[in-house]
Amino acid sequence: MSWRSEHIWIELIAGSRKISNFCWAIILFLGSLGFLLIGISSYLDRNLISLFPSQQILFFPQGIVMSFYGLVGLFISSYLWCTISWNVGSGYDRFDRKEGIVCIFRWGFPGKNRRILLRLFMKDIQSIRIEVK
């Protein structure tokens, strides 16, 4: 999405709130929760998930490995949910021909450097290439 006038051009950047990131965060959360529940059910020797019989999975070594994968997946999933909620990478690019200034603004991770703002003179820039993937 962009906005243009005679002297100013503003290009909005979406950041991490994309449908693909939501899908990956949900898939990773559910998968890692399943791994963790299977590992716990093999330790308790009870079926916490009725679809997968835990009697076939020994706690040592399969249950420990599945529990480890489940915990790691939950940590990665929580990282994805945090980047989505903070909207890391969103911002705008502003090109002002009248003043001769290019402003690049992005939101980062929380902290003292969360706001990233670069101001450059157009005469100092040789070329600009914008590619959105």
Buried (B, 14 or more C-beta within 10 A) or exposed (E): EEEEEEEEBBBEBEBBBEEEBBEBBEEBBEBBBBBBBBBBBBBEEEBBEEEBEBEEBEBEEBBBEBBEBBBEBBEBBBEBBBBBEBEBBBBBBBBBEEEEEBBBBBBEEEEEEEEEEEEEEEEEEEEEEEEEE
